[in-house]
Amino acid sequence: MIKVSERVKAIAPSMTLAISAKANELKAAGEKVINFGVGEPDFNTPEHIVAAAKDALDKGYTKYVAAAGLPALKKAIVKKLKIDNNLDYEPSQIIVSNGAKHSIFNAIFATINEGDEVLIPKPYWLTYPEVIKSCGGIPEYIYATPRHGYKITAAQVEAAVTPRTKMLIFNSPCNPTGAVYTQDEIKAIAEVCIKHDLIVLADEIYEKLIYGGQEHFSIAAVSPEMKERTIVINGVSKSYAMTGWRLGYLACPENVAKAISSFQSHSTSNVNTMTQYAALAALEGDDKPMRDMIAAFGRRRDKMLEMLESYKPLGLDYVKPDGAFYVMLLCDKLYGKSFRGQKIHGSMDVADMLLTHKKVAATPGVCFGDDDAIRLSYALSTKDMLEGLEAIADFARECK
Ligand SMILES: Cc1ncc(COP(=O)(O)O)c(C=O)c1O
């Protein structure tokens, strides 16, 4: 038998798989399952972006290009970072990869040594700890409590730093909580990072999905000093409904970009060429489809929050999210109660019971390091969303 390496042994299997496998089984058996587990926009990629990819194929742009990205696309990314984030980069500081996930892997692989500690606010996107572990790092968690709007504070970062701390993961807007940090909160956290010489991996993939007048601010834009220690992660997956195309990018100091470029040239080479032309059209073309999608998400968020507000007497609670397309539904008040004779111990039980008895799929918070809630995505039709929310309320009503 081939023994797998110690490196990959440390990686946990995805905890969300059990729930999605069960949901798929139910669907295959002809049941209607309302899916609040979705992690991608339920919108099609805008037509002009699809047309750009077709055009690239027709023109025969099907060959290798530079491993770190098509020069025209890198230029467009530089322009985007200037216009949207007030950040000045050279094209040589940009690396285009196969999704933001790949960019995150590259960034951690290029900077984390054996035994380095990486601070992660929790609840967290479940990929971070696994990538850190696979690169020999040690994830350390800072609890972003619902009481503080699911946001960590500068004081918490200060308290969590040890001589081995190398990096802070900073994800705003956040998956799974939807939390969006204000400029002042970001500045305070940046100060601590500068003081302790930390690298910041700023995952800004949900940048465009912000509602209610809140604005995105990149931590790299705090000061030139901060920019020097930040690796900005972004991509087209969520903003332009392009999850399947696989294109993300990072922007960082020249020496790190050079190392990542060399590594990528030996691992994946360039992101497929037609996707890069599609991404170019996304960044440079008409942004109306994106604005329409954001407006639709905003309306759904408001509707969902209105419903959740009315469920508070049932022992359910939530923190108003300002971004992404998720809400954490606090259900810890149901723990210790029983549903149809079955005791509820945690978020996995809630998700399992909802799926089995109410045909509603949601992601248990324990997957994100927070067992007090389940994550509801509103990347589904309003009709399904309302039906599913009523089913969740029925579940809570039946808990004794
Ligand atoms: C916080 C966060 N970062 C990064 C990603 C990865 O994005 P991509 O599909 O571009 O790899 C996701 C996808 O779910 C995410 O939620």
The ligand as an ORCA input file, in Angstrom:
! r2SCAN-3c Opt
* xyz 0 1
  C     -13.557     33.406      1.740
  C     -13.283     32.730      0.452
  N     -12.090     32.889     -0.128
  C     -11.786     32.308     -1.294
  C     -12.705     31.504     -1.941
  C     -12.286     30.821     -3.217
  O     -12.697     31.433     -4.356
  P     -12.388     30.799     -5.784
  O     -13.615     30.094     -6.214
  O     -12.027     31.957     -6.660
  O     -11.243     29.845     -5.629
  C     -13.962     31.306     -1.383
  C     -14.938     30.419     -2.057
  O     -15.884     29.951     -1.493
  C     -14.265     31.931     -0.162
  O     -15.462     31.766      0.417
*
